[in-house]
Amino acid sequence: MEATTEYQMNIPEERRKRLWLVIDEQSEVYEHGKSKDWCAQVFEEKFRRGRHYGEGYIGNTQSLSKLNPEMLKNATHIACVRTQDKKERNMIKNRFNLDNETVGMLETLREREIMIFSNEPFLVYDRWGRERLSDRNWFKGKMFPPINHHKALKKK
Protein backbone atom coordinates (compact mmCIF):
# COMPACT_ATOMS: atom_id res chain seq x y z
CA MET A 1 0.00 0.00 0.00
CA GLU A 2 2.88 2.35 0.67
CA ALA A 3 4.03 1.88 -2.92
CA THR A 4 0.77 3.36 -4.25
CA THR A 5 1.33 6.62 -2.39
CA GLU A 6 4.94 6.79 -3.55
CA TYR A 7 3.81 6.16 -7.13
CA GLN A 8 1.15 8.90 -6.91
CA MET A 9 3.64 11.36 -5.37
CA ASN A 10 6.00 10.94 -8.33
CA ILE A 11 3.38 11.83 -10.95
CA PRO A 12 3.07 15.57 -11.70
CA GLU A 13 -0.18 16.82 -10.16
CA GLU A 14 -1.66 17.92 -13.51
CA ARG A 15 -1.23 14.35 -14.89
CA ARG A 16 -2.22 12.50 -11.73
CA LYS A 17 -5.35 10.35 -11.98
CA ARG A 18 -7.54 9.51 -9.00
CA LEU A 19 -6.60 6.17 -7.49
CA TRP A 20 -9.34 4.39 -5.53
CA LEU A 21 -8.53 1.95 -2.74
CA VAL A 22 -11.38 -0.41 -1.87
CA ILE A 23 -11.26 -2.15 1.51
CA ASP A 24 -13.76 -4.87 2.33
CA GLU A 25 -14.62 -5.47 6.00
CA GLN A 26 -12.44 -2.60 7.15
CA SER A 27 -13.22 -3.16 10.82
CA GLU A 28 -11.29 -6.44 10.50
CA VAL A 29 -8.23 -4.46 9.37
CA TYR A 30 -8.64 -1.53 11.70
CA GLU A 31 -10.89 -1.83 14.72
CA HIS A 32 -10.89 1.06 17.18
CA GLY A 33 -9.45 0.02 20.51
CA LYS A 34 -7.59 -2.99 19.13
CA SER A 35 -3.81 -3.02 19.32
CA LYS A 36 -2.43 -1.71 16.04
CA ASP A 37 -0.32 -3.95 13.87
CA TRP A 38 1.70 -2.76 10.88
CA CYS A 39 -1.26 -3.20 8.50
CA ALA A 40 -3.55 -1.07 10.67
CA GLN A 41 -0.93 1.67 10.94
CA VAL A 42 -0.45 1.83 7.15
CA PHE A 43 -4.21 1.73 6.64
CA GLU A 44 -4.77 4.63 9.04
CA GLU A 45 -2.01 6.70 7.41
CA LYS A 46 -3.48 6.05 3.94
CA PHE A 47 -6.88 7.16 5.07
CA ARG A 48 -5.54 10.32 6.69
CA ARG A 49 -3.09 11.47 3.99
CA GLY A 50 -4.07 9.71 0.75
CA ARG A 51 -6.33 12.45 -0.60
CA HIS A 52 -3.33 14.81 -0.82
CA TYR A 53 -1.85 12.47 -3.44
CA GLY A 54 -5.00 11.80 -5.44
CA GLU A 55 -6.03 8.68 -3.58
CA GLY A 56 -9.64 8.04 -2.72
CA TYR A 57 -10.93 5.48 -0.30
CA ILE A 58 -14.00 3.24 -0.25
CA GLY A 59 -14.54 0.91 2.65
CA ASN A 60 -17.29 -1.16 4.12
CA THR A 61 -17.98 -2.49 7.56
CA GLN A 62 -20.73 -4.30 9.38
CA SER A 63 -20.19 -2.10 12.43
CA LEU A 64 -19.58 1.62 12.14
CA SER A 65 -18.98 1.90 15.89
CA LYS A 66 -15.85 -0.25 15.62
CA LEU A 67 -14.09 2.28 13.39
CA ASN A 68 -11.70 4.92 14.60
CA PRO A 69 -13.72 8.14 15.23
CA GLU A 70 -11.14 9.99 13.09
CA MET A 71 -12.16 7.88 10.09
CA LEU A 72 -15.81 8.77 10.56
CA LYS A 73 -14.90 12.45 10.96
CA ASN A 74 -13.02 12.42 7.62
CA ALA A 75 -15.63 10.46 5.67
CA THR A 76 -17.34 12.53 2.97
CA HIS A 77 -20.10 9.98 2.27
CA ILE A 78 -21.66 7.11 4.16
CA ALA A 79 -24.05 4.61 2.60
CA CYS A 80 -26.21 2.56 4.97
CA VAL A 81 -28.71 -0.23 4.85
CA ARG A 82 -31.05 -0.85 7.79
CA THR A 83 -29.24 0.19 10.96
CA GLN A 84 -30.71 -1.17 14.18
CA ASP A 85 -27.98 0.07 16.54
CA LYS A 86 -28.99 3.38 18.13
CA LYS A 87 -25.35 4.29 18.85
CA GLU A 88 -24.49 3.97 15.16
CA ARG A 89 -27.56 5.96 14.08
CA ASN A 90 -26.51 8.72 16.48
CA MET A 91 -22.96 8.66 15.06
CA ILE A 92 -24.41 9.29 11.58
CA LYS A 93 -26.84 11.89 12.94
CA ASN A 94 -24.05 13.86 14.60
CA ARG A 95 -21.60 13.49 11.70
CA PHE A 96 -24.04 14.87 9.11
CA ASN A 97 -26.15 17.10 11.38
CA LEU A 98 -29.42 15.23 10.74
CA ASP A 99 -32.79 15.54 12.42
CA ASN A 100 -34.37 12.66 14.36
CA GLU A 101 -36.93 11.89 11.65
CA THR A 102 -34.29 11.47 8.95
CA VAL A 103 -31.97 9.31 11.03
CA GLY A 104 -34.99 7.28 12.21
CA MET A 105 -35.54 6.11 8.62
CA LEU A 106 -32.37 4.02 8.96
CA GLU A 107 -34.20 1.74 11.35
CA THR A 108 -37.03 1.01 8.92
CA LEU A 109 -35.22 0.49 5.60
CA ARG A 110 -36.37 -2.61 3.75
CA GLU A 111 -34.40 -5.11 1.68
CA ARG A 112 -32.35 -3.35 -1.04
CA GLU A 113 -33.20 0.11 0.31
CA ILE A 114 -30.26 2.36 1.06
CA MET A 115 -29.60 5.81 2.47
CA ILE A 116 -26.53 7.82 1.52
CA PHE A 117 -25.33 10.76 3.56
CA SER A 118 -22.94 13.44 2.35
CA ASN A 119 -21.31 16.73 3.27
CA GLU A 120 -22.71 18.18 0.06
CA PRO A 121 -26.17 18.22 -1.54
CA PHE A 122 -26.83 15.53 -4.13
CA LEU A 123 -27.14 16.14 -7.85
CA VAL A 124 -30.58 14.78 -8.78
CA TYR A 125 -32.01 14.05 -12.24
CA ASP A 126 -35.76 14.03 -12.86
CA ARG A 127 -37.46 11.67 -15.30
CA TRP A 128 -36.92 14.15 -18.16
CA GLY A 129 -33.17 14.26 -17.56
CA ARG A 130 -33.09 17.72 -16.01
CA GLU A 131 -30.62 18.10 -13.20
CA ARG A 132 -30.83 20.06 -9.98
CA LEU A 133 -29.07 20.14 -6.64
CA SER A 134 -31.02 18.49 -3.86
CA ASP A 135 -31.94 20.69 -0.90
CA ARG A 136 -30.77 18.03 1.58
CA ASN A 137 -27.57 16.15 2.36
CA TRP A 138 -29.09 12.67 2.24
CA PHE A 139 -30.63 10.41 -0.37
CA LYS A 140 -32.89 7.38 0.02
CA GLY A 141 -33.34 4.91 -2.78
CA LYS A 142 -33.05 1.31 -3.95
CA MET A 143 -29.84 -0.58 -4.61
CA PHE A 144 -29.14 -2.52 -7.74
CA PRO A 145 -29.08 -6.24 -7.07
CA PRO A 146 -25.63 -7.50 -6.12
CA ILE A 147 -23.46 -8.79 -8.94
CA ASN A 148 -23.86 -12.37 -7.74
CA HIS A 149 -27.67 -12.03 -7.77
CA HIS A 150 -28.77 -13.72 -10.99
CA LYS A 151 -31.07 -16.39 -12.27
CA ALA A 152 -29.84 -19.91 -12.69
CA LEU A 153 -28.97 -20.92 -16.24
CA LYS A 154 -31.76 -22.67 -18.08
CA LYS A 155 -31.11 -26.29 -18.91
CA LYS A 156 -31.11 -27.10 -22.60
Backbone bond lengths (Angstrom), bond angles and torsions (degrees), N, CA, C in turn:
res aa  C-N    CA-C-N  psi(-1)  N-CA   C-N-CA  omega(-1)  CA-C   N-CA-C  phi
1 M - - - 1.445 - - 1.521 110.68 -
2 E 1.314 116.59 -33.98 1.462 118.78 179.24 1.526 111.01 -63.46
3 A 1.326 116.48 -32.14 1.464 120.49 -178.96 1.527 111.37 -64.25
4 T 1.334 118.49 -31.40 1.464 119.81 -179.66 1.520 111.04 -66.32
5 T 1.327 116.68 -40.23 1.466 120.09 178.56 1.525 109.97 -66.60
6 E 1.316 116.86 -43.73 1.466 119.99 178.78 1.531 110.48 -60.70
7 Y 1.324 116.25 -42.63 1.464 120.69 177.99 1.531 110.38 -60.53
8 Q 1.324 117.72 -47.68 1.462 122.05 -179.45 1.537 111.13 -62.67
9 M 1.326 117.22 -38.55 1.461 121.40 -178.57 1.532 111.53 -63.83
10 N 1.329 116.47 -30.72 1.463 120.84 -176.16 1.521 113.94 -85.08
11 I 1.313 117.69 -4.85 1.464 121.48 177.09 1.526 108.05 -93.36
12 P 1.346 118.16 130.54 1.472 119.07 177.13 1.529 110.11 -55.13
13 E 1.312 116.75 139.99 1.462 122.11 -173.03 1.526 112.47 -54.35
14 E 1.333 117.90 -39.13 1.466 120.52 -177.91 1.533 112.49 -69.42
15 R 1.329 118.42 -16.62 1.474 121.89 179.03 1.528 112.34 -107.22
16 R 1.312 116.21 -4.55 1.458 121.21 -176.00 1.530 110.75 -71.95
17 K 1.303 116.26 131.35 1.465 122.94 175.90 1.528 108.47 -100.24
18 R 1.311 115.62 151.83 1.463 120.82 178.45 1.525 108.98 -66.53
19 L 1.299 116.73 131.81 1.456 123.09 177.48 1.526 107.43 -112.43
20 W 1.333 116.65 123.57 1.464 120.78 -178.27 1.515 109.98 -103.30
21 L 1.318 115.96 128.76 1.457 122.82 174.22 1.521 107.15 -103.79
22 V 1.325 116.63 126.90 1.464 120.98 -179.05 1.522 108.11 -114.48
23 I 1.322 116.31 121.33 1.461 122.39 -178.11 1.521 108.63 -116.51
24 D 1.311 116.14 120.21 1.460 121.43 177.47 1.525 108.52 -91.93
25 E 1.321 116.69 139.69 1.463 123.07 179.82 1.531 110.82 51.96
26 Q 1.310 115.52 57.36 1.458 120.30 -175.31 1.515 113.82 -63.19
27 S 1.322 118.60 -24.73 1.470 118.41 179.12 1.527 110.65 -68.91
28 E 1.337 117.51 -20.03 1.470 120.28 175.18 1.528 110.28 -72.89
29 V 1.333 116.62 -31.71 1.464 121.40 179.44 1.521 110.14 -82.07
30 Y 1.328 115.28 -45.02 1.459 118.61 -176.90 1.517 109.06 -136.05
31 E 1.290 117.25 101.29 1.461 121.59 177.37 1.517 108.34 -109.38
32 H 1.323 116.00 125.71 1.459 121.31 -179.76 1.528 110.65 -57.29
33 G 1.315 115.62 131.05 1.452 120.55 178.48 1.514 113.71 94.78
34 K 1.328 117.46 -16.34 1.455 121.68 176.84 1.521 109.06 -79.03
35 S 1.316 117.76 153.27 1.461 118.36 175.18 1.528 108.16 -67.23
36 K 1.315 115.98 141.03 1.457 121.20 -173.77 1.522 111.04 -88.75
37 D 1.315 115.73 124.53 1.458 119.37 171.59 1.530 107.85 -94.60
38 W 1.314 116.31 -178.11 1.465 121.19 -177.09 1.530 110.88 -58.98
39 C 1.326 117.06 -42.24 1.468 121.14 -178.59 1.530 110.70 -61.38
40 A 1.321 117.11 -44.38 1.464 120.58 -179.92 1.521 111.30 -64.40
41 Q 1.322 117.50 -37.54 1.463 121.08 179.67 1.529 111.04 -65.74
42 V 1.328 116.77 -43.96 1.472 120.98 178.51 1.524 109.60 -64.89
43 F 1.309 116.41 -43.17 1.454 122.73 179.62 1.528 110.92 -58.59
44 E 1.324 116.74 -47.17 1.454 121.37 -179.85 1.533 111.37 -63.36
45 E 1.324 116.35 -42.08 1.467 121.23 179.12 1.528 110.47 -63.91
46 K 1.323 117.25 -42.07 1.470 121.82 178.04 1.523 110.39 -59.18
47 F 1.315 114.59 -46.19 1.454 119.04 -177.59 1.526 111.12 -63.37
48 R 1.320 115.88 -40.22 1.459 121.07 -176.26 1.526 113.07 -74.94
49 R 1.339 118.82 -37.83 1.458 120.86 -171.41 1.529 115.04 -114.36
50 G 1.325 117.73 -10.83 1.459 120.79 -173.56 1.514 115.33 -58.52
51 R 1.317 118.08 -35.73 1.469 120.12 -176.33 1.521 112.32 -62.85
52 H 1.338 117.07 -25.60 1.468 120.58 178.85 1.533 111.29 -67.73
53 Y 1.331 116.60 -20.14 1.460 120.94 -178.15 1.527 111.93 -113.60
54 G 1.323 116.43 20.76 1.461 120.03 176.99 1.514 113.77 78.68
55 E 1.318 117.29 23.50 1.458 120.03 177.99 1.522 109.70 -103.97
56 G 1.303 115.76 132.58 1.451 121.79 175.28 1.513 108.63 -108.88
57 Y 1.289 116.65 165.75 1.446 120.96 -173.10 1.524 110.21 -138.62
58 I 1.319 115.86 131.05 1.460 121.80 173.92 1.519 106.30 -128.15
59 G 1.316 115.98 127.07 1.457 119.16 179.97 1.511 110.26 -138.23
60 N 1.308 115.59 158.34 1.453 118.47 174.10 1.514 109.40 -132.62
61 T 1.294 114.82 155.95 1.460 121.14 178.93 1.518 108.73 -154.08
62 Q 1.303 115.34 153.45 1.459 120.42 174.82 1.522 111.02 -86.26
63 S 1.337 116.27 -13.15 1.455 119.96 -175.99 1.520 110.98 -142.69
64 L 1.298 115.99 101.00 1.459 122.12 -179.95 1.524 111.69 -61.04
65 S 1.320 117.04 -33.48 1.463 120.50 -176.38 1.526 112.91 -69.19
66 K 1.326 118.24 -14.44 1.460 120.67 178.57 1.529 112.41 -83.31
67 L 1.333 116.70 -12.30 1.465 118.99 -177.75 1.520 111.45 -80.32
68 N 1.308 114.55 155.43 1.457 121.84 174.67 1.532 108.23 -59.95
69 P 1.338 119.17 130.65 1.468 121.36 179.27 1.534 112.94 -55.62
70 E 1.324 117.18 -28.68 1.471 121.46 177.87 1.530 110.81 -63.88
71 M 1.330 116.62 -36.48 1.462 120.42 178.08 1.521 110.45 -64.90
72 L 1.321 116.67 -45.00 1.458 120.51 178.49 1.528 110.42 -62.23
73 K 1.316 116.70 -41.61 1.464 121.44 -179.39 1.535 111.67 -61.33
74 N 1.332 117.42 -35.07 1.460 121.81 -177.97 1.522 114.14 -90.40
75 A 1.318 117.63 -5.21 1.468 120.30 -179.82 1.527 109.84 -70.26
76 T 1.323 116.73 134.27 1.464 120.53 177.74 1.523 111.58 -92.77
77 H 1.324 117.52 -25.00 1.462 122.84 179.64 1.531 108.95 -140.92
78 I 1.299 115.92 146.45 1.463 121.18 171.48 1.522 106.82 -136.69
79 A 1.332 115.77 129.44 1.457 121.75 175.95 1.525 107.72 -109.64
80 C 1.314 116.96 132.90 1.466 121.70 -175.27 1.518 111.58 -132.57
81 V 1.310 114.01 144.13 1.459 120.85 165.85 1.524 105.50 -99.51
82 R 1.309 118.30 -168.83 1.466 120.34 -176.23 1.529 110.66 -51.30
83 T 1.317 115.37 128.73 1.463 121.77 -176.63 1.524 108.59 -122.37
84 Q 1.312 115.62 106.83 1.469 121.56 -176.53 1.525 112.14 -82.81
85 D 1.320 117.27 -29.32 1.460 122.36 -173.59 1.532 111.24 -73.42
86 K 1.332 116.09 117.17 1.468 121.01 -177.82 1.531 111.69 -62.48
87 K 1.322 116.67 -37.30 1.474 120.47 178.56 1.527 110.43 -59.59
88 E 1.320 116.99 -43.89 1.467 120.47 -179.56 1.526 111.46 -69.37
89 R 1.330 117.44 -38.20 1.465 119.70 176.34 1.530 110.15 -62.71
90 N 1.319 117.43 -39.71 1.465 120.52 177.85 1.528 111.83 -67.10
91 M 1.339 117.16 -34.77 1.468 119.94 176.37 1.523 110.14 -60.47
92 I 1.323 116.66 -44.14 1.471 122.05 179.59 1.526 109.66 -67.80
93 K 1.325 116.23 -43.51 1.468 121.28 178.83 1.525 110.78 -56.06
94 N 1.321 116.65 -48.97 1.461 121.02 -178.12 1.528 112.11 -70.09
95 R 1.321 117.23 -37.88 1.469 120.80 -178.32 1.526 111.68 -64.41
96 F 1.334 116.96 -39.48 1.465 121.12 -175.29 1.531 113.27 -110.99
97 N 1.331 117.12 11.22 1.458 122.67 175.70 1.536 111.69 54.05
98 L 1.317 116.09 57.14 1.466 122.65 -176.14 1.522 111.43 -98.92
99 D 1.319 115.84 156.99 1.461 119.63 174.81 1.533 109.50 -85.98
100 N 1.320 116.17 166.62 1.474 121.62 -177.00 1.522 112.63 -61.36
101 E 1.327 116.81 -39.07 1.468 120.04 -179.00 1.523 111.29 -62.68
102 T 1.321 116.99 -44.62 1.463 120.85 -179.28 1.520 110.86 -64.34
103 V 1.320 117.11 -50.26 1.460 119.69 -177.92 1.528 110.81 -67.18
104 G 1.324 118.03 -27.12 1.458 121.97 177.08 1.522 112.99 -64.54
105 M 1.340 116.87 -25.79 1.470 119.84 178.36 1.524 111.89 -63.08
106 L 1.327 117.48 -24.79 1.464 120.66 179.35 1.521 112.15 -61.05
107 E 1.316 115.73 -28.94 1.461 121.17 -177.45 1.524 112.15 -76.93
108 T 1.329 116.82 -20.21 1.464 120.15 -173.21 1.528 113.83 -113.90
109 L 1.332 117.80 8.41 1.463 119.36 178.85 1.523 110.26 -61.32
110 R 1.327 115.77 142.12 1.460 121.26 179.40 1.523 110.01 -97.06
111 E 1.331 116.01 178.68 1.458 121.12 179.07 1.531 109.91 -54.97
112 R 1.322 115.63 134.05 1.468 125.76 -179.89 1.527 114.51 69.74
113 E 1.323 118.85 1.18 1.466 119.65 173.77 1.522 108.37 -85.08
114 I 1.317 115.15 149.12 1.455 121.00 -176.08 1.529 109.00 -145.01
115 M 1.311 115.48 148.92 1.466 121.08 170.70 1.518 107.19 -122.66
116 I 1.321 115.41 138.03 1.462 121.61 178.42 1.516 107.07 -121.13
117 F 1.304 115.40 134.10 1.463 122.15 -179.55 1.522 108.42 -116.91
118 S 1.325 116.24 145.83 1.457 120.57 -175.52 1.521 110.97 -146.80
119 N 1.319 115.29 161.59 1.463 120.77 172.72 1.527 111.05 -75.84
120 E 1.301 116.40 -20.68 1.461 122.89 -174.56 1.526 110.00 -117.73
121 P 1.344 117.14 157.17 1.468 118.54 173.98 1.534 110.46 -67.32
122 F 1.301 116.12 156.80 1.465 121.46 -178.88 1.521 110.80 -88.57
123 L 1.320 115.95 146.34 1.452 121.94 171.63 1.529 106.13 -84.66
124 V 1.330 116.50 121.98 1.452 122.09 -174.66 1.523 109.31 -118.03
125 Y 1.333 116.24 139.34 1.467 121.88 176.15 1.523 108.55 -111.69
126 D 1.335 116.99 134.15 1.463 119.27 175.94 1.525 108.93 -86.49
127 R 1.319 116.78 -179.46 1.467 119.84 -174.85 1.519 113.36 -68.75
128 W 1.331 118.76 -11.40 1.462 122.16 176.59 1.530 111.88 -97.67
129 G 1.332 115.96 2.72 1.460 120.06 177.51 1.518 114.57 87.64
130 R 1.319 117.28 4.56 1.465 119.54 177.70 1.518 108.96 -78.01
131 E 1.314 116.05 141.24 1.459 119.32 -179.45 1.523 111.57 -107.87
132 R 1.319 114.32 151.19 1.462 120.99 175.35 1.522 107.39 -154.62
133 L 1.321 115.64 158.28 1.456 120.27 174.47 1.519 109.01 -84.34
134 S 1.306 116.25 132.33 1.455 121.43 177.29 1.523 109.34 -66.09
135 D 1.319 116.45 151.70 1.462 120.40 178.59 1.535 112.00 -90.90
136 R 1.325 117.36 13.20 1.466 120.64 179.04 1.534 109.93 -137.88
137 N 1.317 115.66 164.13 1.465 120.36 -177.83 1.529 112.54 -102.19
138 W 1.310 116.83 25.99 1.454 121.46 176.15 1.524 109.93 -142.11
139 F 1.319 114.78 158.01 1.453 121.97 -179.67 1.524 107.62 -139.69
140 K 1.325 116.31 138.11 1.463 121.32 175.73 1.518 107.37 -121.81
141 G 1.320 115.89 131.94 1.453 119.44 -179.93 1.518 111.28 -162.54
142 K 1.331 115.05 -165.13 1.464 121.21 -179.96 1.519 109.26 -109.61
143 M 1.328 114.96 145.11 1.460 121.18 177.65 1.516 109.01 -86.20
144 F 1.326 114.44 153.69 1.448 119.16 168.12 1.518 107.30 -70.54
145 P 1.321 117.51 152.84 1.468 117.29 176.70 1.524 109.50 -60.80
146 P 1.319 117.64 151.63 1.462 119.43 178.04 1.527 110.14 -62.42
147 I 1.308 115.18 157.79 1.464 120.66 -177.98 1.518 111.26 -56.77
148 N 1.321 117.67 -37.81 1.464 120.44 -177.71 1.529 113.09 -81.07
149 H 1.337 117.09 4.53 1.464 121.31 179.67 1.536 107.94 -91.97
150 H 1.306 117.04 101.32 1.460 120.26 -179.13 1.535 109.44 -149.78
151 K 1.292 114.29 167.32 1.462 119.18 179.20 1.516 109.42 -83.59
152 A 1.286 114.91 148.56 1.468 120.05 177.75 1.534 109.17 -64.52
153 L 1.317 116.14 148.27 1.464 120.08 178.37 1.525 109.64 -65.25
154 K 1.329 114.30 141.68 1.466 118.86 177.97 1.507 108.84 -77.23
155 K 1.323 114.24 138.67 1.470 119.72 177.77 1.522 108.93 -76.49
156 K 1.315 115.29 141.24 1.474 119.82 -179.66 1.495 111.43 -88.42
